[in-house]
Amino acid sequence: RLQTQIVVALYKSGGMTSAQLKGALGYAANTSTHTVDTAIYNLRRVYGRDFIINTNGVYSLGRI
């Protein structure tokens, strides 16, 4: 479910920083949880490194 929320949030926004993404998912922006990072790692593992890209600290959808 978290992975789906990440993909939808990035699709709708066009790109978000880590703090913005955590906030959109209901976590405090300054929290030290690795839940979001782990979900992004798993998405990249399944769909490839270029599925979610990080450019200058902004996560966005790349390509499958």
PDB file of N, CA, C and O in Angstrom:
ATOM      1  N   ARG A   1       0.819  -1.186   0.000  1.00  0.00           N
ATOM      2  CA  ARG A   1       0.000   0.000   0.000  1.00  0.00           C
ATOM      3  C   ARG A   1       0.868   1.257   0.000  1.00  0.00           C
ATOM      4  O   ARG A   1       0.566   2.211  -0.717  1.00  0.00           O
ATOM      5  N   LEU A   2       1.934   1.274   0.786  1.00  0.00           N
ATOM      6  CA  LEU A   2       2.820   2.436   0.848  1.00  0.00           C
ATOM      7  C   LEU A   2       3.478   2.682  -0.503  1.00  0.00           C
ATOM      8  O   LEU A   2       3.622   3.826  -0.934  1.00  0.00           O
ATOM      9  N   GLN A   3       3.871   1.614  -1.158  1.00  0.00           N
ATOM     10  CA  GLN A   3       4.508   1.760  -2.469  1.00  0.00           C
ATOM     11  C   GLN A   3       3.544   2.390  -3.474  1.00  0.00           C
ATOM     12  O   GLN A   3       3.942   3.233  -4.278  1.00  0.00           O
ATOM     13  N   THR A   4       2.299   1.984  -3.426  1.00  0.00           N
ATOM     14  CA  THR A   4       1.287   2.561  -4.314  1.00  0.00           C
ATOM     15  C   THR A   4       1.098   4.040  -4.020  1.00  0.00           C
ATOM     16  O   THR A   4       0.984   4.847  -4.942  1.00  0.00           O
ATOM     17  N   GLN A   5       1.066   4.401  -2.749  1.00  0.00           N
ATOM     18  CA  GLN A   5       0.908   5.798  -2.361  1.00  0.00           C
ATOM     19  C   GLN A   5       2.087   6.640  -2.843  1.00  0.00           C
ATOM     20  O   GLN A   5       1.900   7.784  -3.257  1.00  0.00           O
ATOM     21  N   ILE A   6       3.290   6.087  -2.794  1.00  0.00           N
ATOM     22  CA  ILE A   6       4.472   6.812  -3.261  1.00  0.00           C
ATOM     23  C   ILE A   6       4.370   7.080  -4.755  1.00  0.00           C
ATOM     24  O   ILE A   6       4.600   8.203  -5.204  1.00  0.00           O
ATOM     25  N   VAL A   7       4.027   6.055  -5.525  1.00  0.00           N
ATOM     26  CA  VAL A   7       3.928   6.211  -6.973  1.00  0.00           C
ATOM     27  C   VAL A   7       2.847   7.236  -7.329  1.00  0.00           C
ATOM     28  O   VAL A   7       3.059   8.084  -8.196  1.00  0.00           O
ATOM     29  N   VAL A   8       1.708   7.163  -6.673  1.00  0.00           N
ATOM     30  CA  VAL A   8       0.612   8.105  -6.954  1.00  0.00           C
ATOM     31  C   VAL A   8       1.026   9.530  -6.589  1.00  0.00           C
ATOM     32  O   VAL A   8       0.770  10.462  -7.351  1.00  0.00           O
ATOM     33  N   ALA A   9       1.659   9.703  -5.440  1.00  0.00           N
ATOM     34  CA  ALA A   9       2.075  11.045  -5.004  1.00  0.00           C
ATOM     35  C   ALA A   9       3.101  11.639  -5.968  1.00  0.00           C
ATOM     36  O   ALA A   9       3.027  12.821  -6.305  1.00  0.00           O
ATOM     37  N   LEU A  10       4.052  10.827  -6.410  1.00  0.00           N
ATOM     38  CA  LEU A  10       5.059  11.326  -7.347  1.00  0.00           C
ATOM     39  C   LEU A  10       4.447  11.612  -8.715  1.00  0.00           C
ATOM     40  O   LEU A  10       4.845  12.564  -9.385  1.00  0.00           O
ATOM     41  N   TYR A  11       3.497  10.806  -9.125  1.00  0.00           N
ATOM     42  CA  TYR A  11       2.828  11.021 -10.411  1.00  0.00           C
ATOM     43  C   TYR A  11       2.033  12.328 -10.397  1.00  0.00           C
ATOM     44  O   TYR A  11       2.105  13.119 -11.337  1.00  0.00           O
ATOM     45  N   LYS A  12       1.278  12.543  -9.324  1.00  0.00           N
ATOM     46  CA  LYS A  12       0.438  13.736  -9.235  1.00  0.00           C
ATOM     47  C   LYS A  12       1.253  15.014  -9.086  1.00  0.00           C
ATOM     48  O   LYS A  12       0.886  16.055  -9.632  1.00  0.00           O
ATOM     49  N   SER A  13       2.357  14.938  -8.348  1.00  0.00           N
ATOM     50  CA  SER A  13       3.128  16.144  -8.059  1.00  0.00           C
ATOM     51  C   SER A  13       4.190  16.445  -9.110  1.00  0.00           C
ATOM     52  O   SER A  13       4.568  17.602  -9.292  1.00  0.00           O
ATOM     53  N   GLY A  14       4.663  15.441  -9.786  1.00  0.00           N
ATOM     54  CA  GLY A  14       5.739  15.646 -10.747  1.00  0.00           C
ATOM     55  C   GLY A  14       7.114  15.584 -10.109  1.00  0.00           C
ATOM     56  O   GLY A  14       8.123  15.547 -10.814  1.00  0.00           O
ATOM     57  N   GLY A  15       7.168  15.571  -8.789  1.00  0.00           N
ATOM     58  CA  GLY A  15       8.432  15.470  -8.072  1.00  0.00           C
ATOM     59  C   GLY A  15       8.311  16.042  -6.669  1.00  0.00           C
ATOM     60  O   GLY A  15       7.642  17.053  -6.453  1.00  0.00           O
ATOM     61  N   MET A  16       8.964  15.387  -5.722  1.00  0.00           N
ATOM     62  CA  MET A  16       8.902  15.823  -4.322  1.00  0.00           C
ATOM     63  C   MET A  16      10.230  15.551  -3.641  1.00  0.00           C
ATOM     64  O   MET A  16      10.926  14.591  -3.971  1.00  0.00           O
ATOM     65  N   THR A  17      10.572  16.406  -2.689  1.00  0.00           N
ATOM     66  CA  THR A  17      11.730  16.128  -1.852  1.00  0.00           C
ATOM     67  C   THR A  17      11.356  15.019  -0.875  1.00  0.00           C
ATOM     68  O   THR A  17      10.188  14.651  -0.752  1.00  0.00           O
ATOM     69  N   SER A  18      12.342  14.506  -0.197  1.00  0.00           N
ATOM     70  CA  SER A  18      12.097  13.444   0.771  1.00  0.00           C
ATOM     71  C   SER A  18      11.153  13.924   1.875  1.00  0.00           C
ATOM     72  O   SER A  18      10.246  13.198   2.280  1.00  0.00           O
ATOM     73  N   ALA A  19      11.370  15.141   2.355  1.00  0.00           N
ATOM     74  CA  ALA A  19      10.514  15.686   3.414  1.00  0.00           C
ATOM     75  C   ALA A  19       9.086  15.876   2.921  1.00  0.00           C
ATOM     76  O   ALA A  19       8.141  15.582   3.653  1.00  0.00           O
ATOM     77  N   GLN A  20       8.910  16.358   1.707  1.00  0.00           N
ATOM     78  CA  GLN A  20       7.570  16.540   1.145  1.00  0.00           C
ATOM     79  C   GLN A  20       6.873  15.196   0.962  1.00  0.00           C
ATOM     80  O   GLN A  20       5.678  15.061   1.226  1.00  0.00           O
ATOM     81  N   LEU A  21       7.637  14.203   0.505  1.00  0.00           N
ATOM     82  CA  LEU A  21       7.071  12.874   0.289  1.00  0.00           C
ATOM     83  C   LEU A  21       6.639  12.257   1.605  1.00  0.00           C
ATOM     84  O   LEU A  21       5.562  11.667   1.691  1.00  0.00           O
ATOM     85  N   LYS A  22       7.464  12.386   2.630  1.00  0.00           N
ATOM     86  CA  LYS A  22       7.085  11.868   3.952  1.00  0.00           C
ATOM     87  C   LYS A  22       5.822  12.559   4.447  1.00  0.00           C
ATOM     88  O   LYS A  22       4.927  11.905   4.982  1.00  0.00           O
ATOM     89  N   GLY A  23       5.741  13.878   4.272  1.00  0.00           N
ATOM     90  CA  GLY A  23       4.562  14.621   4.692  1.00  0.00           C
ATOM     91  C   GLY A  23       3.309  14.186   3.946  1.00  0.00           C
ATOM     92  O   GLY A  23       2.237  14.077   4.541  1.00  0.00           O
ATOM     93  N   ALA A  24       3.438  13.938   2.653  1.00  0.00           N
ATOM     94  CA  ALA A  24       2.298  13.504   1.845  1.00  0.00           C
ATOM     95  C   ALA A  24       1.812  12.116   2.252  1.00  0.00           C
ATOM     96  O   ALA A  24       0.646  11.774   2.052  1.00  0.00           O
ATOM     97  N   LEU A  25       2.716  11.320   2.823  1.00  0.00           N
ATOM     98  CA  LEU A  25       2.352   9.963   3.234  1.00  0.00           C
ATOM     99  C   LEU A  25       1.912   9.885   4.692  1.00  0.00           C
ATOM    100  O   LEU A  25       1.584   8.807   5.187  1.00  0.00           O
ATOM    101  N   GLY A  26       1.904  11.032   5.381  1.00  0.00           N
ATOM    102  CA  GLY A  26       1.409  11.062   6.742  1.00  0.00           C
ATOM    103  C   GLY A  26       2.478  10.983   7.814  1.00  0.00           C
ATOM    104  O   GLY A  26       2.152  10.898   8.998  1.00  0.00           O
ATOM    105  N   TYR A  27       3.743  11.008   7.431  1.00  0.00           N
ATOM    106  CA  TYR A  27       4.833  11.003   8.396  1.00  0.00           C
ATOM    107  C   TYR A  27       5.281  12.434   8.636  1.00  0.00           C
ATOM    108  O   TYR A  27       5.088  13.299   7.781  1.00  0.00           O
ATOM    109  N   ALA A  28       5.874  12.688   9.787  1.00  0.00           N
ATOM    110  CA  ALA A  28       6.451  14.000  10.044  1.00  0.00           C
ATOM    111  C   ALA A  28       7.641  14.187   9.113  1.00  0.00           C
ATOM    112  O   ALA A  28       8.423  13.258   8.906  1.00  0.00           O
ATOM    113  N   ALA A  29       7.780  15.383   8.554  1.00  0.00           N
ATOM    114  CA  ALA A  29       8.818  15.633   7.557  1.00  0.00           C
ATOM    115  C   ALA A  29      10.227  15.412   8.106  1.00  0.00           C
ATOM    116  O   ALA A  29      11.131  15.029   7.364  1.00  0.00           O
ATOM    117  N   ASN A  30      10.412  15.651   9.395  1.00  0.00           N
ATOM    118  CA  ASN A  30      11.749  15.520   9.979  1.00  0.00           C
ATOM    119  C   ASN A  30      11.951  14.200  10.715  1.00  0.00           C
ATOM    120  O   ASN A  30      12.910  14.066  11.477  1.00  0.00           O
ATOM    121  N   THR A  31      11.087  13.240  10.509  1.00  0.00           N
ATOM    122  CA  THR A  31      11.202  11.945  11.172  1.00  0.00           C
ATOM    123  C   THR A  31      12.391  11.175  10.620  1.00  0.00           C
ATOM    124  O   THR A  31      12.785  11.363   9.469  1.00  0.00           O
ATOM    125  N   SER A  32      12.950  10.322  11.436  1.00  0.00           N
ATOM    126  CA  SER A  32      14.140   9.581  11.012  1.00  0.00           C
ATOM    127  C   SER A  32      13.804   8.147  10.595  1.00  0.00           C
ATOM    128  O   SER A  32      14.681   7.283  10.599  1.00  0.00           O
ATOM    129  N   THR A  33      12.565   7.890  10.243  1.00  0.00           N
ATOM    130  CA  THR A  33      12.171   6.555   9.823  1.00  0.00           C
ATOM    131  C   THR A  33      12.706   6.252   8.421  1.00  0.00           C
ATOM    132  O   THR A  33      12.827   7.144   7.582  1.00  0.00           O
ATOM    133  N   HIS A  34      13.014   5.010   8.193  1.00  0.00           N
ATOM    134  CA  HIS A  34      13.516   4.590   6.888  1.00  0.00           C
ATOM    135  C   HIS A  34      12.436   3.851   6.094  1.00  0.00           C
ATOM    136  O   HIS A  34      12.736   3.205   5.091  1.00  0.00           O
ATOM    137  N   THR A  35      11.201   3.943   6.535  1.00  0.00           N
ATOM    138  CA  THR A  35      10.104   3.245   5.883  1.00  0.00           C
ATOM    139  C   THR A  35       9.937   3.700   4.435  1.00  0.00           C
ATOM    140  O   THR A  35       9.784   2.871   3.537  1.00  0.00           O
ATOM    141  N   VAL A  36       9.964   4.994   4.208  1.00  0.00           N
ATOM    142  CA  VAL A  36       9.798   5.528   2.859  1.00  0.00           C
ATOM    143  C   VAL A  36      10.998   5.152   2.001  1.00  0.00           C
ATOM    144  O   VAL A  36      10.835   4.757   0.847  1.00  0.00           O
ATOM    145  N   ASP A  37      12.198   5.269   2.551  1.00  0.00           N
ATOM    146  CA  ASP A  37      13.409   4.911   1.810  1.00  0.00           C
ATOM    147  C   ASP A  37      13.397   3.433   1.417  1.00  0.00           C
ATOM    148  O   ASP A  37      13.790   3.079   0.305  1.00  0.00           O
ATOM    149  N   THR A  38      12.951   2.585   2.322  1.00  0.00           N
ATOM    150  CA  THR A  38      12.879   1.151   2.048  1.00  0.00           C
ATOM    151  C   THR A  38      11.847   0.856   0.962  1.00  0.00           C
ATOM    152  O   THR A  38      12.080   0.009   0.100  1.00  0.00           O
ATOM    153  N   ALA A  39      10.715   1.545   0.996  1.00  0.00           N
ATOM    154  CA  ALA A  39       9.686   1.345  -0.028  1.00  0.00           C
ATOM    155  C   ALA A  39      10.207   1.774  -1.401  1.00  0.00           C
ATOM    156  O   ALA A  39       9.944   1.101  -2.397  1.00  0.00           O
ATOM    157  N   ILE A  40      10.936   2.878  -1.463  1.00  0.00           N
ATOM    158  CA  ILE A  40      11.523   3.330  -2.732  1.00  0.00           C
ATOM    159  C   ILE A  40      12.558   2.328  -3.205  1.00  0.00           C
ATOM    160  O   ILE A  40      12.620   2.020  -4.395  1.00  0.00           O
ATOM    161  N   TYR A  41      13.368   1.817  -2.298  1.00  0.00           N
ATOM    162  CA  TYR A  41      14.366   0.798  -2.650  1.00  0.00           C
ATOM    163  C   TYR A  41      13.688  -0.431  -3.258  1.00  0.00           C
ATOM    164  O   TYR A  41      14.147  -0.957  -4.272  1.00  0.00           O
ATOM    165  N   ASN A  42      12.609  -0.882  -2.644  1.00  0.00           N
ATOM    166  CA  ASN A  42      11.893  -2.063  -3.148  1.00  0.00           C
ATOM    167  C   ASN A  42      11.251  -1.796  -4.510  1.00  0.00           C
ATOM    168  O   ASN A  42      11.244  -2.678  -5.369  1.00  0.00           O
ATOM    169  N   LEU A  43      10.716  -0.602  -4.717  1.00  0.00           N
ATOM    170  CA  LEU A  43      10.162  -0.262  -6.027  1.00  0.00           C
ATOM    171  C   LEU A  43      11.244  -0.288  -7.098  1.00  0.00           C
ATOM    172  O   LEU A  43      11.024  -0.792  -8.199  1.00  0.00           O
ATOM    173  N   ARG A  44      12.404   0.252  -6.774  1.00  0.00           N
ATOM    174  CA  ARG A  44      13.521   0.251  -7.727  1.00  0.00           C
ATOM    175  C   ARG A  44      14.013  -1.167  -7.997  1.00  0.00           C
ATOM    176  O   ARG A  44      14.407  -1.488  -9.119  1.00  0.00           O
ATOM    177  N   ARG A  45      13.990  -2.002  -6.983  1.00  0.00           N
ATOM    178  CA  ARG A  45      14.442  -3.387  -7.143  1.00  0.00           C
ATOM    179  C   ARG A  45      13.520  -4.153  -8.087  1.00  0.00           C
ATOM    180  O   ARG A  45      13.983  -4.960  -8.892  1.00  0.00           O
ATOM    181  N   VAL A  46      12.220  -3.899  -7.988  1.00  0.00           N
ATOM    182  CA  VAL A  46      11.249  -4.606  -8.819  1.00  0.00           C
ATOM    183  C   VAL A  46      11.195  -4.021 -10.236  1.00  0.00           C
ATOM    184  O   VAL A  46      11.201  -4.769 -11.214  1.00  0.00           O
ATOM    185  N   TYR A  47      11.142  -2.691 -10.350  1.00  0.00           N
ATOM    186  CA  TYR A  47      10.913  -2.051 -11.646  1.00  0.00           C
ATOM    187  C   TYR A  47      12.161  -1.465 -12.298  1.00  0.00           C
ATOM    188  O   TYR A  47      12.089  -0.961 -13.419  1.00  0.00           O
ATOM    189  N   GLY A  48      13.287  -1.520 -11.625  1.00  0.00           N
ATOM    190  CA  GLY A  48      14.529  -1.001 -12.182  1.00  0.00           C
ATOM    191  C   GLY A  48      14.937   0.308 -11.531  1.00  0.00           C
ATOM    192  O   GLY A  48      14.115   1.031 -10.967  1.00  0.00           O
ATOM    193  N   ARG A  49      16.214   0.588 -11.623  1.00  0.00           N
ATOM    194  CA  ARG A  49      16.774   1.782 -10.982  1.00  0.00           C
ATOM    195  C   ARG A  49      16.187   3.075 -11.517  1.00  0.00           C
ATOM    196  O   ARG A  49      16.122   4.072 -10.797  1.00  0.00           O
ATOM    197  N   ASP A  50      15.761   3.071 -12.764  1.00  0.00           N
ATOM    198  CA  ASP A  50      15.265   4.288 -13.393  1.00  0.00           C
ATOM    199  C   ASP A  50      13.778   4.537 -13.164  1.00  0.00           C
ATOM    200  O   ASP A  50      13.224   5.497 -13.700  1.00  0.00           O
ATOM    201  N   PHE A  51      13.127   3.688 -12.376  1.00  0.00           N
ATOM    202  CA  PHE A  51      11.694   3.873 -12.119  1.00  0.00           C
ATOM    203  C   PHE A  51      11.446   5.106 -11.269  1.00  0.00           C
ATOM    204  O   PHE A  51      10.572   5.915 -11.581  1.00  0.00           O
ATOM    205  N   ILE A  52      12.211   5.252 -10.196  1.00  0.00           N
ATOM    206  CA  ILE A  52      12.144   6.454  -9.356  1.00  0.00           C
ATOM    207  C   ILE A  52      13.542   7.050  -9.345  1.00  0.00           C
ATOM    208  O   ILE A  52      14.501   6.403  -8.927  1.00  0.00           O
ATOM    209  N   ILE A  53      13.648   8.280  -9.806  1.00  0.00           N
ATOM    210  CA  ILE A  53      14.952   8.917  -9.869  1.00  0.00           C
ATOM    211  C   ILE A  53      15.030  10.041  -8.835  1.00  0.00           C
ATOM    212  O   ILE A  53      14.015  10.612  -8.436  1.00  0.00           O
ATOM    213  N   ASN A  54      16.234  10.338  -8.421  1.00  0.00           N
ATOM    214  CA  ASN A  54      16.473  11.410  -7.464  1.00  0.00           C
ATOM    215  C   ASN A  54      17.446  12.386  -8.111  1.00  0.00           C
ATOM    216  O   ASN A  54      18.616  12.065  -8.321  1.00  0.00           O
ATOM    217  N   THR A  55      16.960  13.566  -8.419  1.00  0.00           N
ATOM    218  CA  THR A  55      17.769  14.606  -9.041  1.00  0.00           C
ATOM    219  C   THR A  55      17.835  15.788  -8.096  1.00  0.00           C
ATOM    220  O   THR A  55      16.824  16.439  -7.832  1.00  0.00           O
ATOM    221  N   ASN A  56      19.018  16.064  -7.590  1.00  0.00           N
ATOM    222  CA  ASN A  56      19.233  17.181  -6.669  1.00  0.00           C
ATOM    223  C   ASN A  56      18.280  17.128  -5.476  1.00  0.00           C
ATOM    224  O   ASN A  56      17.774  18.163  -5.043  1.00  0.00           O
ATOM    225  N   GLY A  57      18.035  15.941  -4.946  1.00  0.00           N
ATOM    226  CA  GLY A  57      17.207  15.774  -3.755  1.00  0.00           C
ATOM    227  C   GLY A  57      15.711  15.704  -4.019  1.00  0.00           C
ATOM    228  O   GLY A  57      14.923  15.678  -3.074  1.00  0.00           O
ATOM    229  N   VAL A  58      15.307  15.674  -5.275  1.00  0.00           N
ATOM    230  CA  VAL A  58      13.894  15.608  -5.634  1.00  0.00           C
ATOM    231  C   VAL A  58      13.615  14.262  -6.276  1.00  0.00           C
ATOM    232  O   VAL A  58      14.198  13.917  -7.303  1.00  0.00           O
ATOM    233  N   TYR A  59      12.715  13.504  -5.659  1.00  0.00           N
ATOM    234  CA  TYR A  59      12.291  12.214  -6.216  1.00  0.00           C
ATOM    235  C   TYR A  59      11.234  12.466  -7.287  1.00  0.00           C
ATOM    236  O   TYR A  59      10.342  13.295  -7.108  1.00  0.00           O
ATOM    237  N   SER A  60      11.343  11.752  -8.386  1.00  0.00           N
ATOM    238  CA  SER A  60      10.320  11.811  -9.428  1.00  0.00           C
ATOM    239  C   SER A  60      10.272  10.468 -10.145  1.00  0.00           C
ATOM    240  O   SER A  60      11.190   9.655 -10.033  1.00  0.00           O
ATOM    241  N   LEU A  61       9.191  10.251 -10.881  1.00  0.00           N
ATOM    242  CA  LEU A  61       9.057   9.018 -11.640  1.00  0.00           C
ATOM    243  C   LEU A  61       9.916   9.119 -12.892  1.00  0.00           C
ATOM    244  O   LEU A  61       9.932  10.136 -13.586  1.00  0.00           O
ATOM    245  N   GLY A  62      10.607   8.060 -13.147  1.00  0.00           N
ATOM    246  CA  GLY A  62      11.425   7.989 -14.355  1.00  0.00           C
ATOM    247  C   GLY A  62      10.727   7.118 -15.377  1.00  0.00           C
ATOM    248  O   GLY A  62       9.638   7.443 -15.851  1.00  0.00           O
ATOM    249  N   ARG A  63      11.360   6.017 -15.709  1.00  0.00           N
ATOM    250  CA  ARG A  63      10.779   5.102 -16.686  1.00  0.00           C
ATOM    251  C   ARG A  63      10.939   3.676 -16.193  1.00  0.00           C
ATOM    252  O   ARG A  63      11.792   3.383 -15.356  1.00  0.00           O
ATOM    253  N   ILE A  64      10.117   2.810 -16.716  1.00  0.00           N
ATOM    254  CA  ILE A  64      10.185   1.390 -16.333  1.00  0.00           C
ATOM    255  C   ILE A  64      11.162   0.704 -17.236  1.00  0.00           C
ATOM    256  O   ILE A  64      11.386  -0.500 -17.103  1.00  0.00           O
TER     257      ILE A  64
END
